[in-house]
Amino acid sequence: MRRVVALALADVVAFDLSIAAQVFGHRDEDLYAFRVCAQAPGTVPTTTGFGLRVDHGLEALRRAETIIVPGFAPLDSEPPDTVLSALRNADKRGARLISICTGAFALAAAGVLDGRRATTHWQSAGLLARRYPAIQVEPDVLYVDEGRVLTSAGVAAGIDLCLHVVRCDHGARAANAIARRIIVAPQRQGGQAQFVEQPVPADPKGTLERTRAWALDQLARPLTVTELARHAGYSERTFARRFRAETGTTPLQWLIVQRILKARALLEAGDLPIEAVAHQCGFGNAASLRQHFRRATYTTPTAYRSAWMSSGEMARS
């Protein structure tokens, strides 16, 4: 199992920390060995008025393969030097470093984000950019994957990033199973907007959820905005506006994401020919699948399947 350690800094955002615990530390799954550490064992205050007992100090970071820094507050001072030194040492030895929300300020203070793209909660993105000009701050996205260093926006965006990490480590099926357990959408792309205009519609019956569910059952065939709008009972213009208001993305981009997700699951599940995978996911042909798949995952369908099968063989041996 991969060793994951969450670093709870003083005045930690308890929700951010619980995201890491729910995704990586649930007792019903054995994908990760998860623990929480602090600057020193003891009680760590939270931003919500209660303390957390933490049994491990910074020594827990020395063998961690993945380190997660949840958000903390206030941001008017940097974490202690011992914490920053531990993060720098982890970076030097090649550990994967992840921040949720304002946890990015700890990675920034340690110099880990210098020369990289990063994000944080939209309310704090300007401060991050001003304080650490060597970072390319992207204030509008849900999360940024720079390979070994990953950062997310605030609160629920941390769920999206953690599921993305599980998907990269163990495949779409494992990530989807965790998403079902915690009752969230299985995949939101990192480039999706942080601010969704209408996350909870005033009239739940007026949402486009029924049309999105219908579209998921139709992925194997071409789908146009015209057809989606007709199913929802709106003009194309009104449909596109409402769709972005509810999801933070366009109908076509949403369809591509769902098709890539289905392709990953099919590639992980067996040896279905690439052309057949393309048709089942609605890409039409293998060339179109390869183009979109490479853009989304930075690899080809064949290489993805090969890497997945190899990791599965290693896990079974």
KOLZA-233602 format. One line per 10 residues: number of its first residue (from 1); their letters; for each residue y, x, z of C-alpha. Coordinates in nm, 2 decimals, decimal comma, padded with zeros to 4 digits. Each point is the difference from the previous one (the first is absolute). Example, Ala and Ser with C-alpha at 12.3 -4.5 7.8 and 13.67 -1.06 7.14 Angstrom:
BEGIN
1) as) -00,45 01,23 00,78; 00,34 00,14 -00,07 $
END
This chain:
BEGIN
1) mrrvvalala) 00,00 00,00 00,00; 00,35 00,11 -00,07; 00,20 00,09 00,31; 00,33 -00,20 00,02; 00,24 00,05 00,28; 00,32 -00,22 00,06; 00,28 00,19 00,18; 00,18 -00,24 00,23; 00,35 00,14 00,06; 00,22 -00,12 00,29 $
11) dvvafdlsia) 00,13 -00,36 -00,07; -00,27 -00,05 -00,26; 00,00 -00,32 -00,20; -00,31 -00,16 00,13; -00,06 -00,21 -00,31; 00,00 00,31 -00,22; -00,25 00,16 00,23; -00,22 -00,31 00,00; -00,01 00,01 -00,38; -00,16 00,34 00,01 $
21) aqvfghrded) -00,24 -00,11 00,27; -00,10 -00,32 -00,18; -00,06 00,17 -00,34; -00,15 00,33 00,11; -00,14 -00,06 00,35; -00,17 -00,34 00,00; -00,33 00,02 00,19; -00,19 -00,21 -00,27; 00,05 00,27 -00,26; -00,11 00,36 -00,01 $
31) lyafrvcaqa) 00,22 00,14 -00,28; 00,23 00,20 00,23; 00,00 00,17 00,35; 00,33 -00,12 00,14; 00,20 00,09 00,31; 00,36 00,00 00,12; 00,19 00,29 00,15; 00,34 00,07 00,14; 00,21 00,30 00,09; -00,20 00,00 00,33 $
41) pgtvptttgf) -00,26 -00,24 00,14; 00,15 -00,28 00,20; 00,20 -00,31 -00,05; 00,21 -00,02 -00,32; 00,29 -00,25 00,00; 00,03 -00,24 -00,30; 00,30 -00,17 -00,16; -00,13 -00,34 00,13; 00,02 00,04 00,37; -00,35 00,11 00,10 $
51) glrvdhglea) -00,18 00,34 00,03; -00,31 00,13 -00,16; -00,26 00,22 00,17; -00,09 00,29 -00,22; -00,28 00,23 00,10; 00,05 00,29 -00,25; 00,28 00,25 -00,05; 00,10 00,20 -00,30; -00,32 00,20 00,00; -00,16 -00,31 -00,17 $
61) lrraetiivp) 00,20 00,09 -00,31; -00,16 00,34 -00,05; -00,32 -00,14 -00,16; 00,14 -00,32 -00,15; -00,05 -00,05 -00,37; 00,26 -00,27 -00,01; 00,30 -00,04 00,23; 00,19 -00,32 00,02; 00,35 -00,02 00,15; 00,10 -00,36 00,08 $
71) gfapldsepp) 00,37 -00,09 00,03; 00,20 00,08 00,30; 00,36 -00,05 00,13; 00,27 00,08 00,06; 00,07 00,25 -00,29; 00,30 00,18 00,15; -00,21 00,30 00,09; -00,30 00,19 -00,14; -00,35 00,01 00,16; -00,07 00,29 00,24 $
81) dtvlsalrna) -00,06 00,34 -00,15; -00,36 00,00 00,11; -00,06 -00,32 -00,21; 00,17 00,14 -00,30; -00,19 00,33 00,03; -00,33 -00,19 00,01; 00,09 -00,20 -00,31; 00,10 00,32 -00,18; -00,33 00,17 00,09; -00,19 -00,31 -00,12 $
91) dkrgarlisi) 00,19 00,01 -00,33; -00,07 00,38 -00,04; -00,38 -00,05 00,04; 00,00 -00,29 -00,25; -00,03 -00,31 00,21; 00,10 -00,33 -00,15; 00,32 -00,12 00,16; 00,10 -00,37 00,00; 00,31 -00,17 00,14; 00,06 -00,37 00,06 $
101) ctgafalaaa) 00,35 -00,12 00,01; 00,24 00,23 00,19; -00,29 00,24 00,07; 00,13 00,17 -00,32; 00,28 00,14 00,22; -00,26 00,21 00,19; -00,15 00,14 -00,32; 00,35 00,06 -00,14; 00,11 00,19 00,32; -00,32 00,22 -00,04 $
111) gvldgrratt) 00,10 00,08 -00,35; -00,31 -00,16 -00,14; 00,20 -00,23 -00,24; 00,23 00,27 -00,14; -00,02 -00,01 -00,38; -00,21 -00,32 00,00; 00,06 -00,37 -00,07; -00,01 -00,21 00,31; 00,09 -00,34 00,14; 00,06 -00,18 00,33 $
121) hwqsagllar) 00,13 -00,34 00,11; 00,29 -00,10 -00,22; 00,24 -00,02 00,30; -00,06 00,37 00,08; -00,04 00,14 -00,36; 00,37 00,09 -00,02; -00,01 00,19 00,32; -00,32 00,19 -00,11; 00,17 00,10 -00,32; 00,32 00,12 00,17 $
131) rypaiqvepd) -00,17 00,19 00,27; -00,26 00,17 -00,22; 00,15 00,05 -00,34; -00,30 00,20 -00,12; -00,20 -00,32 -00,01; 00,00 -00,23 -00,30; 00,03 -00,33 00,19; -00,12 -00,32 -00,18; 00,15 -00,28 00,20; -00,14 -00,30 -00,19 $
141) vlyvdegrvl) -00,38 00,06 -00,02; -00,28 -00,10 00,23; -00,16 00,35 00,02; 00,00 00,34 -00,17; -00,32 00,20 -00,07; 00,07 00,37 -00,05; -00,36 00,09 00,02; -00,05 00,16 00,34; 00,32 -00,14 00,15; 00,06 -00,38 00,00 $
151) tsagvaagid) 00,28 -00,21 00,14; 00,05 -00,38 00,03; 00,28 -00,24 00,05; 00,02 -00,21 00,32; -00,24 -00,22 00,18; -00,24 -00,18 -00,24; 00,04 00,27 -00,27; -00,20 00,23 00,24; -00,29 -00,23 -00,06; 00,03 00,04 -00,37 $
161) lclhvvrcdh) 00,01 00,38 00,03; -00,30 00,01 00,24; -00,21 -00,22 -00,23; 00,11 00,22 -00,30; -00,14 00,30 00,20; -00,33 -00,17 00,07; -00,02 -00,09 -00,37; 00,05 00,36 -00,10; -00,26 00,12 00,25; -00,27 -00,27 -00,02 $
171) garaanaiar) 00,08 -00,22 -00,30; 00,13 -00,35 -00,06; -00,29 -00,18 00,16; 00,05 00,17 00,34; 00,38 -00,06 -00,02; -00,05 -00,36 -00,10; -00,24 -00,06 00,29; 00,25 00,13 00,25; 00,28 -00,21 -00,17; -00,22 -00,31 00,05 $
181) riivapqrqg) -00,06 00,08 00,36; 00,37 00,04 00,08; 00,09 -00,29 -00,24; 00,24 00,17 -00,23; 00,03 00,04 -00,38; -00,24 00,27 -00,11; 00,25 00,20 -00,21; 00,37 00,02 -00,04; 00,12 00,29 -00,21; 00,21 00,27 00,16 $
191) gqaqfveqpv) 00,28 -00,05 -00,25; 00,04 -00,37 00,08; 00,33 -00,09 00,16; 00,04 00,01 00,38; 00,22 -00,30 00,01; -00,16 -00,32 -00,12; 00,25 -00,28 -00,05; -00,22 -00,28 00,12; -00,30 00,14 00,20; -00,04 -00,34 00,19 $
201) padpkgtler) 00,11 -00,28 -00,23; 00,18 -00,30 00,17; -00,26 -00,23 -00,17; -00,35 00,16 00,01; -00,12 -00,26 -00,25; 00,25 00,14 -00,25; -00,14 00,35 -00,01; -00,17 00,16 -00,30; -00,31 00,09 00,19; -00,21 -00,26 -00,18 $
211) trawaldqla) 00,10 00,16 -00,34; -00,07 00,35 00,13; -00,35 -00,11 00,12; -00,06 -00,16 -00,34; 00,11 00,32 -00,18; -00,25 00,21 00,20; -00,28 -00,22 -00,14; 00,13 00,05 -00,35; 00,04 00,38 -00,01; -00,26 00,05 -00,26 $
221) rpltvtelar) 00,22 -00,16 -00,27; 00,35 00,06 -00,11; 00,27 -00,17 00,21; 00,36 -00,05 -00,09; 00,30 -00,09 00,21; 00,03 -00,31 -00,21; -00,35 -00,11 00,10; 00,05 00,09 00,37; 00,33 -00,19 00,00; -00,16 -00,30 -00,16 $
231) hagysertfa) -00,28 00,00 00,26; 00,27 00,01 00,28; 00,20 -00,27 -00,17; 00,32 00,20 -00,05; 00,20 00,14 -00,28; -00,07 00,37 -00,07; 00,34 00,10 00,14; -00,04 -00,20 00,32; -00,36 00,12 00,04; 00,09 00,36 -00,04 $
241) rrfraetgtt) 00,29 -00,03 00,25; -00,22 -00,18 00,26; -00,29 00,24 -00,05; 00,22 00,30 00,07; 00,15 -00,18 00,30; -00,34 -00,05 00,15; -00,18 00,33 -00,09; 00,27 00,25 -00,06; -00,13 00,08 -00,35; -00,03 -00,15 -00,35 $
251) plqwlivqri) -00,29 -00,22 -00,11; -00,12 00,26 -00,26; 00,02 00,29 00,25; -00,19 -00,21 00,25; -00,27 -00,08 -00,26; -00,04 00,37 -00,08; -00,04 00,09 00,37; -00,27 -00,27 00,04; -00,18 00,12 -00,31; 00,00 00,36 00,11 $
261) lkaralleag) -00,13 -00,11 00,34; -00,29 -00,19 -00,17; -00,07 00,30 -00,22; -00,03 00,23 00,30; -00,24 -00,23 00,16; -00,22 -00,02 -00,32; 00,01 00,37 -00,05; -00,11 00,06 00,36; -00,28 -00,26 -00,01; -00,21 00,13 -00,29 $
271) dlpieavahq) -00,03 00,15 -00,35; 00,15 -00,29 -00,20; 00,13 00,16 -00,33; 00,38 00,07 00,01; 00,05 -00,23 -00,30; -00,17 -00,28 00,20; 00,21 00,07 00,30; 00,31 -00,02 -00,21; -00,10 -00,34 -00,14; -00,09 -00,14 00,34 $
281) cgfgnaaslr) 00,34 00,10 00,14; 00,20 -00,14 -00,29; 00,11 00,33 -00,15; -00,16 -00,08 -00,33; -00,13 00,35 -00,08; -00,09 00,33 00,16; 00,32 00,17 -00,13; 00,23 -00,25 00,17; -00,20 00,02 00,32; 00,02 00,38 00,00 $
291) qhfrratytt) 00,38 -00,01 -00,06; 00,07 -00,24 00,29; -00,26 00,15 00,23; 00,13 00,36 -00,04; 00,36 -00,13 00,07; -00,11 -00,17 00,32; -00,25 00,25 00,14; 00,08 00,33 -00,18; -00,36 00,03 -00,13; -00,22 -00,16 -00,26 $
301) ptayrsawms) -00,26 -00,27 00,05; -00,28 00,24 -00,08; 00,13 00,26 00,24; 00,06 -00,26 00,27; -00,36 -00,13 -00,03; -00,13 00,36 00,01; 00,20 00,09 00,31; -00,10 -00,32 00,17; -00,37 00,04 -00,07; 00,01 00,37 00,11 $
311) sgemars) 00,17 -00,10 00,33; -00,26 -00,27 00,05; -00,28 00,25 -00,05; 00,16 00,24 00,25; 00,04 -00,28 00,25; -00,37 -00,09 -00,03; -00,12 00,35 00,03 $
END
